[in-house]
Amino acid sequence: MLIGLVRDSVMQCFCHTCRAPVLPAVNRRSAPTKKPTKTRTKQPKASKKVKFITTEIRCQEKSKGGLCYEVILAEPAVNVALPKLPPTQGKNVSAEEIEEKLKAAEERRLSLEAKKMADWSAKMAKIEEASRKKDELDKEFKTHAKEVLHTKMEQYEEKREQQISEIKEKLKTHAADIEKTRQSLEQQKVEELQKHLEDKLRNAATLRDDNIKKILDRLKEHERRAELVRQNKAALAQKTDVTASSG
């Protein structure tokens, strides 16, 4: 009923002098493709009485593209009598009761303060315990890190010494190979030089024998010729002697 009343109030003019008919809701999916024709509403005559509704709608734009409607169903009532509460009867409180209440309040205050102090002490103890644990963890971490670093340094030194010893062994082996190669090259060079010298000596001896043989041949030829010359001289002298003796 309230929804229908609000709908009727929205659809009518805000001047409250006319009322436009409420159109039925149209489903967009089942709506026809043609645009519906607008129906003109007849304005009531001035002499005709119009039934006014006390509902008021106020429109206000809250954001861009959005509206806010306030529906007021009735006018505010004036001179409304508020219900009065019955007066409470006061109690007679004695000084002893006041003193007891003050003592109880003081005890509650002291207990609250003691509780606060206990809570504060517990919190401080927790903080100290956490700080102590943190210091212990830091100390353990530093000790562990120091041990790990020391172990790594020892391993590095051992590895370094091992590498140096391996390099020394390699250098020693290389030097031995070089010395062996040098000795073999020197031996080969000495052998080649000795062989070359022997070849030279052999060639020199061969040449010397050839020269001696040639010289001996020449000497034999010279002696043969000298013998022929001597024979010729002797024959000539004998012939000369024979001629002289015959003359």
C-alpha positions as CSV (number, residue, x, y, z in Angstrom):
1,M,0.0,0.0,0.0
2,L,2.8,2.4,0.9
3,I,4.6,1.5,-2.4
4,G,1.5,2.3,-4.4
5,L,1.0,5.5,-2.6
6,V,4.6,6.6,-3.2
7,R,4.3,5.6,-6.9
8,D,1.1,7.6,-7.3
9,S,2.7,10.6,-5.7
10,V,5.8,10.4,-7.9
11,M,3.7,10.1,-11.1
12,Q,1.5,13.1,-10.3
13,C,2.4,16.7,-10.8
14,F,4.2,18.5,-8.0
15,C,1.7,21.3,-8.0
16,H,-0.9,18.8,-6.5
17,T,-3.5,20.1,-9.0
18,C,-3.6,17.2,-11.4
19,R,-2.9,13.5,-11.5
20,A,-1.4,11.7,-14.4
21,P,-2.4,8.1,-15.0
22,V,0.0,5.4,-13.9
23,L,1.4,3.5,-16.9
24,P,1.9,-0.2,-16.5
25,A,5.5,-1.5,-16.4
26,V,6.8,-2.6,-19.8
27,N,9.3,-5.4,-20.2
28,R,12.1,-4.4,-22.5
29,R,12.4,-7.8,-24.0
30,S,8.7,-8.1,-24.9
31,A,8.4,-4.4,-25.9
32,P,7.4,-3.8,-29.6
33,T,9.9,-2.3,-31.9
34,K,7.6,0.7,-32.6
35,K,7.7,3.6,-30.3
36,P,4.5,4.0,-28.2
37,T,2.4,7.0,-28.9
38,K,2.2,9.5,-26.1
39,T,-1.3,9.8,-24.5
40,R,-2.4,13.2,-23.5
41,T,-3.9,13.6,-20.1
42,K,-6.8,15.9,-19.6
43,Q,-6.3,18.6,-17.0
44,P,-9.2,18.8,-14.4
45,K,-11.4,21.8,-14.5
46,A,-11.0,24.4,-11.8
47,S,-14.5,23.9,-10.5
48,K,-13.8,20.1,-10.0
49,K,-12.6,19.2,-6.5
50,V,-9.3,17.5,-6.3
51,K,-8.4,15.2,-3.5
52,F,-5.1,16.2,-2.0
53,I,-2.6,13.8,-0.5
54,T,-0.5,14.8,2.5
55,T,2.6,13.0,1.0
56,E,5.4,15.3,-0.1
57,I,8.4,14.3,-2.2
58,R,11.6,16.3,-2.2
59,C,14.1,15.7,-5.0
60,Q,17.8,16.5,-4.6
61,E,20.7,15.7,-7.0
62,K,23.4,13.9,-4.9
63,S,25.8,13.0,-7.7
64,K,26.2,13.3,-11.4
65,G,23.3,11.3,-13.0
66,G,21.8,10.3,-9.6
67,L,18.8,11.7,-7.7
68,C,17.8,11.4,-4.0
69,Y,14.1,11.3,-3.0
70,E,12.8,12.1,0.4
71,V,9.2,10.9,1.1
72,I,7.4,12.8,3.9
73,L,4.2,11.0,4.8
74,A,2.8,13.6,7.2
75,E,3.4,17.1,8.6
76,P,5.3,17.3,11.9
77,A,3.1,17.4,14.9
78,V,3.1,20.5,17.1
79,N,2.8,20.7,20.9
80,V,3.3,17.0,21.5
81,A,3.2,16.1,25.2
82,L,6.2,14.0,26.2
83,P,5.6,11.2,28.7
84,K,6.7,12.0,32.2
85,L,8.7,9.6,34.2
86,P,7.6,8.9,37.7
87,P,9.7,10.6,40.3
88,T,12.1,8.3,42.2
89,Q,12.1,8.3,45.9
90,G,15.4,9.3,47.5
91,K,17.2,6.9,49.8
92,N,18.6,8.0,53.2
93,V,22.4,7.2,53.0
94,S,24.3,7.3,56.3
95,A,27.9,8.4,56.8
96,E,29.1,4.9,57.5
97,E,27.7,3.7,54.2
98,I,29.4,6.5,52.4
99,E,32.6,5.7,54.2
100,E,32.3,2.0,53.3
101,K,31.6,3.0,49.6
102,L,34.6,5.3,49.6
103,K,36.7,2.5,51.1
104,A,35.4,0.0,48.5
105,A,36.1,2.5,45.8
106,E,39.6,3.1,47.1
107,E,40.2,-0.7,47.3
108,R,39.0,-1.1,43.8
109,R,41.3,1.7,42.7
110,L,44.2,0.2,44.5
111,S,43.4,-3.3,43.1
112,L,43.1,-1.8,39.6
113,E,46.5,0.0,40.1
114,A,48.0,-3.2,41.4
115,K,46.6,-5.1,38.4
116,K,47.9,-2.4,36.0
117,M,51.4,-2.6,37.7
118,A,51.3,-6.4,37.5
119,D,50.3,-6.2,33.8
120,W,53.0,-3.7,33.3
121,S,55.6,-5.8,35.1
122,A,54.5,-8.9,33.1
123,K,54.9,-6.9,29.9
124,M,58.3,-5.6,30.9
125,A,59.3,-9.1,31.9
126,K,58.1,-10.4,28.5
127,I,60.1,-7.5,26.8
128,E,63.2,-8.3,28.8
129,E,62.8,-12.0,28.0
130,A,62.4,-11.3,24.3
131,S,65.4,-9.0,24.5
132,R,67.4,-11.6,26.3
133,K,66.4,-14.3,23.7
134,K,67.2,-11.9,20.9
135,D,70.7,-11.2,22.4
136,E,71.2,-15.0,22.8
137,L,70.2,-15.6,19.2
138,D,72.4,-12.8,18.0
139,K,75.3,-14.3,20.0
140,E,74.7,-17.8,18.7
141,F,74.4,-16.4,15.1
142,K,77.7,-14.5,15.5
143,T,79.4,-17.6,17.0
144,H,78.1,-19.8,14.3
145,A,79.0,-17.3,11.6
146,K,82.5,-17.0,13.0
147,E,82.9,-20.8,13.1
148,V,81.6,-21.1,9.6
149,L,84.0,-18.4,8.4
150,H,86.9,-20.0,10.2
151,T,86.1,-23.4,8.7
152,K,85.8,-21.8,5.3
153,M,89.1,-20.0,5.7
154,E,90.8,-23.2,6.8
155,Q,89.3,-25.0,3.8
156,Y,90.4,-22.2,1.5
157,E,94.0,-22.3,3.0
158,E,94.1,-26.1,2.5
159,K,92.8,-25.8,-1.0
160,R,95.3,-23.0,-1.7
161,E,98.2,-25.0,-0.4
162,Q,97.0,-28.0,-2.4
163,Q,96.8,-25.9,-5.5
164,I,100.3,-24.5,-4.9
165,S,101.7,-27.9,-4.4
166,E,100.1,-29.2,-7.5
167,I,101.4,-26.2,-9.4
168,K,104.9,-26.8,-8.0
169,E,104.7,-30.5,-9.0
170,K,103.6,-29.5,-12.5
171,L,106.4,-26.9,-12.8
172,K,108.9,-29.5,-11.5
173,T,107.7,-32.1,-14.1
174,H,107.7,-29.4,-16.8
175,A,111.3,-28.4,-15.8
176,A,112.4,-32.0,-15.9
177,D,110.8,-32.5,-19.3
178,I,112.6,-29.3,-20.5
179,E,115.9,-30.5,-19.1
180,K,115.5,-33.9,-20.6
181,T,114.5,-32.3,-24.0
182,R,117.5,-30.0,-23.7
183,Q,119.9,-32.8,-22.9
184,S,118.5,-34.9,-25.8
185,L,118.8,-31.9,-28.1
186,E,122.4,-31.3,-27.0
187,Q,123.3,-35.0,-27.4
188,Q,121.7,-35.0,-30.8
189,K,123.6,-31.8,-31.6
190,V,126.9,-33.3,-30.4
191,E,126.3,-36.4,-32.3
192,E,125.5,-34.5,-35.4
193,L,128.6,-32.3,-34.9
194,Q,130.7,-35.4,-34.3
195,K,129.3,-37.1,-37.4
196,H,130.0,-34.0,-39.4
197,L,133.5,-33.8,-38.1
198,E,134.1,-37.5,-38.9
199,D,132.7,-36.9,-42.4
200,K,135.1,-34.0,-42.8
201,L,138.0,-36.0,-41.6
202,R,137.2,-38.9,-43.8
203,N,136.9,-36.6,-46.8
204,A,140.1,-34.9,-45.9
205,A,141.9,-38.2,-45.6
206,T,140.5,-39.3,-48.9
207,L,141.7,-36.1,-50.5
208,R,145.0,-36.4,-48.9
209,D,145.4,-40.0,-50.1
210,D,144.4,-38.9,-53.6
211,N,146.9,-36.0,-53.5
212,I,149.6,-38.3,-52.3
213,K,148.8,-40.8,-55.0
214,K,148.9,-38.1,-57.6
215,I,152.2,-36.8,-56.3
216,L,153.7,-40.3,-56.3
217,D,152.4,-40.8,-59.8
218,R,154.0,-37.5,-60.9
219,L,157.2,-38.5,-59.1
220,K,157.3,-41.8,-60.9
221,E,156.6,-40.1,-64.2
222,H,159.3,-37.6,-63.5
223,E,161.8,-40.4,-62.6
224,R,160.8,-42.3,-65.7
225,R,161.4,-39.2,-67.8
226,A,164.6,-38.4,-66.0
227,E,165.7,-42.0,-66.6
228,L,165.0,-41.6,-70.3
229,V,166.9,-38.3,-70.4
230,R,169.8,-40.0,-68.7
231,Q,169.7,-42.9,-71.1
232,N,169.5,-40.4,-74.0
233,K,172.5,-38.5,-72.6
234,A,174.4,-41.7,-72.1
235,A,173.7,-42.9,-75.6
236,L,174.6,-39.5,-77.0
237,A,177.8,-39.4,-75.0
238,Q,178.7,-42.9,-76.2
239,K,177.9,-42.0,-79.7
240,T,180.1,-38.9,-79.4
241,D,182.9,-41.0,-78.0
242,V,182.6,-43.4,-80.8
243,T,182.8,-40.7,-83.4
244,A,185.8,-39.0,-81.8
245,S,187.7,-42.3,-81.6
246,S,187.0,-43.1,-85.2
247,G,188.2,-39.7,-86.4
